[in-house]
Amino acid sequence: MSTDSIAISDLLVILVEPSSTQQRIVRQRLAELGISNSIVVENGVEALREMLSQQPDLVISALYLPDMTGTELVYAMREEESLQDTAFVLVSSETRIRYLDPIRQAGALAILPKPFSNEELKVAISATLDFLAPDTLQLANYDPESIDVLIVDDSALSRKHVRRILSSLGMEKFTEATDGAEALALLQEHYFDLVVTDYNMPNMDGKELVDQIRGSDTQSSIPVLMVTSEQNKNSLAAIQQAGVSAICDKPFEPGTIKRLIEQIL
C-alpha cells in the first residue's frame, strides 16, 4: 500500500484477542470508524504467522493471551525485520506500571483501557495514520534533514522507535546515548540542535541531564524534548522547573511529536 495517502478504510488490522465477546466489540468499534478489513486471531503464535503472511498496517492486541503476553508479542514483532515498523496498540484493563512500561518502551502507539470509548479508539487510529503517512516538519529556521538530534534512552527499542518517528518527519542526522552521562559527554564534544531524552535512566536520569545542559557554558539553550512514561506529578513538575522545553508522554502520537518539535524549534 502506498503511504502517500491512506484512508481509514484502507487499513488492514490484525486483532489478537482470545475472548469472542471482546473480538465482537472491537470489530464493531472498528467498523463504526470505517475499518472493515480486519483479521481476528486468538493467540500470539497465530498472530505472528498471520503477520508474516500478509503484513498488517496495525496490530491491536490484548495483554494476556493463551500462549504469551501482548508484551512478548510486540517484542517478537520487533525482532522480525519485516515487522519492526508495524504499528501496535494494546487494549488492557491492566494499570500497573511494571506491566505497561515495557509496552511503552517497545514503541506502542497507544494503550487503550478496557473498555475503551469510540473517541479513544479514534485517537489511536488517527495516530496510526500519522505513523504510516506523516507530514514533514514545517520549520522557519531549519531544514529537517539538517537538524542534528541526540536521542537519549536506556531502551534500545525506545531509541529506535523515536528515531523512526523523527526520520518519518524528515530528519536524517541522529546520535544515540544510553543514559544522561553518555549524553553529557557527547554534548561536550559536539553541537546538537535538539535533544530528545527519556526521564528514567541509570547513571544520570533525564532531569539531571537537563540540569547539566541548562548549567553549561556552551549549549545551555539547546531545545530538550522529554519523552517519558513517568506519571508522578512531583517528578514531572521538577522536570519542568529544570528547564525542559517540552514533555511528551509514552506512548505518544506522531502528530504530537511533530507539533512539539515545531513549537520548540
RAZIKA-V948975 format. One record per pair of residues at least 24 apart in sequence whose ideal C-beta (glycine too) atoms are under 6 Angstrom apart, sorted by sequence separation. I is the first residue (numbers start at 0). J is the second residue. D is the distance in Angstrom with one decimal. If there is no record, write none. Layout:
# RAZIKA-V948975
i: <I/I>
j: <J/J>
d: <D/D>
This chain:
# RAZIKA-V948975
i: <10/17/42/43/146/153/178/179/7/8/11/12/13/14/15/144/147/148/149/150/151/153/178/179/7/143/182/7/58/143/144/194/198/77/179/183/43/57/58/59/61/62/179/193/194/195/196/198/213/197/15/62/70/74/151/198/206/210/50/70/73/136/186/206/209/136/209/133/135/161/209/88/133/206/13/86/222/13/149/11/86/147/11/12/13/14/15/16/147/148/149/150/151/152/10/146/10/146/153/17/104/105/104/104/106/57/77/164/168/28/32/164/133/5/130/141/129/103/129/5/126/138/5/100/2/2/109/108/107/103/103>
j: <34/41/66/67/170/177/202/203/32/33/36/37/38/39/40/169/172/173/174/175/176/178/203/204/33/169/208/34/85/170/171/221/225/105/207/211/72/86/87/88/90/91/208/222/223/224/225/227/242/227/46/93/101/105/182/229/237/241/82/102/105/168/218/238/241/169/242/167/169/195/243/123/168/241/49/127/263/55/191/55/130/191/56/57/58/59/60/61/192/193/194/195/196/197/56/192/57/193/200/65/154/156/156/157/160/127/156/253/257/120/124/256/253/128/253/264/253/228/254/131/252/264/132/228/131/132/250/250/250/249/250>
d: <5.4/4.7/4.6/4.0/5.4/5.3/4.5/3.0/5.9/4.9/5.0/4.4/5.0/4.9/5.6/5.9/4.8/5.2/5.1/5.0/4.7/5.6/5.6/6.0/4.5/3.3/5.8/5.9/6.0/5.2/4.5/6.0/5.9/6.0/5.4/5.4/4.5/4.6/5.1/4.8/5.8/3.8/3.5/5.3/4.6/4.9/5.6/3.8/4.4/5.9/4.4/5.3/4.9/6.0/4.3/4.7/5.9/5.3/5.7/5.6/4.7/4.9/5.8/5.2/4.3/5.5/5.9/4.4/4.3/5.7/5.2/5.1/5.8/5.3/5.8/4.7/4.3/4.4/4.6/4.8/5.2/4.9/5.1/4.9/5.0/5.1/3.9/5.0/4.8/4.9/4.8/5.1/3.9/4.1/4.7/4.7/6.0/5.9/4.6/5.5/4.3/4.9/5.6/4.6/3.0/5.0/5.8/5.3/5.7/5.3/5.9/5.7/5.4/5.7/5.0/5.9/4.2/4.6/4.5/5.3/4.0/5.5/4.8/5.4/5.3/4.5/5.6/5.8/4.7/4.0/5.4>
